[in-house]
Protein backbone atom coordinates (compact mmCIF):
# COMPACT_ATOMS: atom_id res chain seq x y z
CA UNK A 1 0.00 0.00 0.00
CA UNK A 2 2.83 2.41 0.84
CA UNK A 3 4.51 1.71 -2.51
CA UNK A 4 1.29 2.60 -4.32
CA UNK A 5 0.90 5.91 -2.50
CA UNK A 6 4.60 6.75 -2.90
CA UNK A 7 4.21 6.34 -6.67
CA UNK A 8 1.05 8.43 -6.70
CA UNK A 9 2.47 11.25 -4.57
CA UNK A 10 5.26 11.78 -7.09
CA UNK A 11 2.57 12.93 -9.54
CA UNK A 12 1.65 15.86 -7.26
CA UNK A 13 2.65 19.37 -8.18
CA UNK A 14 3.10 22.24 -5.75
CA UNK A 15 -0.47 23.30 -6.53
CA UNK A 16 -1.83 19.92 -5.45
CA UNK A 17 0.06 20.11 -2.17
CA UNK A 18 -1.15 23.65 -1.45
CA UNK A 19 -4.75 22.68 -2.26
CA UNK A 20 -4.46 19.77 0.17
CA UNK A 21 -3.24 22.22 2.84
CA UNK A 22 -6.26 24.45 2.21
CA UNK A 23 -8.55 21.43 2.59
CA UNK A 24 -6.85 20.59 5.90
CA UNK A 25 -7.37 24.16 7.13
CA UNK A 26 -11.07 24.00 6.18
CA UNK A 27 -11.47 20.69 8.02
CA UNK A 28 -9.87 22.25 11.11
CA UNK A 29 -12.25 25.21 10.92
CA UNK A 30 -15.22 22.83 10.78
CA UNK A 31 -13.83 20.87 13.77
CA UNK A 32 -13.40 24.07 15.77
CA UNK A 33 -16.97 25.08 14.95
CA UNK A 34 -18.30 21.64 15.96
CA UNK A 35 -16.06 21.20 19.04
CA UNK A 36 -15.29 24.65 20.47
CA UNK A 37 -13.53 23.06 23.47
CA UNK A 38 -10.51 22.56 21.17
CA UNK A 39 -9.74 26.25 21.56
CA UNK A 40 -9.56 25.85 25.34
CA UNK A 41 -6.29 23.89 25.14
CA UNK A 42 -3.16 25.59 26.38
CA UNK A 43 -0.94 27.18 23.74
CA UNK A 44 1.89 24.76 24.59
CA UNK A 45 -0.14 21.83 23.27
CA UNK A 46 -0.40 23.43 19.84
CA UNK A 47 3.35 24.05 19.79
CA UNK A 48 4.05 20.45 20.84
CA UNK A 49 1.72 19.03 18.18
CA UNK A 50 3.31 21.30 15.55
CA UNK A 51 6.84 20.21 16.48
CA UNK A 52 5.90 16.52 16.49
CA UNK A 53 4.25 16.84 13.07
CA UNK A 54 7.22 18.77 11.65
CA UNK A 55 9.88 16.22 12.62
CA UNK A 56 9.40 13.90 9.62
CA UNK A 57 9.23 16.61 6.90
CA UNK A 58 12.30 18.36 8.34
CA UNK A 59 14.18 15.06 8.45
CA UNK A 60 13.29 14.21 4.84
CA UNK A 61 14.05 17.72 3.57
CA UNK A 62 17.35 18.44 5.30
CA UNK A 63 18.89 15.26 6.77
CA UNK A 64 17.92 12.19 4.74
CA UNK A 65 20.37 11.25 2.00
CA UNK A 66 19.04 10.80 -1.51
CA UNK A 67 19.24 7.28 -2.95
CA UNK A 68 21.28 7.06 -6.14
Buried (B, 14 or more C-beta within 10 A) or exposed (E): EEEEEEEEEEEEEEEEEEEEEEEEEEEEEEEEEEEEEEEEEEEEEEEEEEEEEEEEEEEEEEEEEEEE
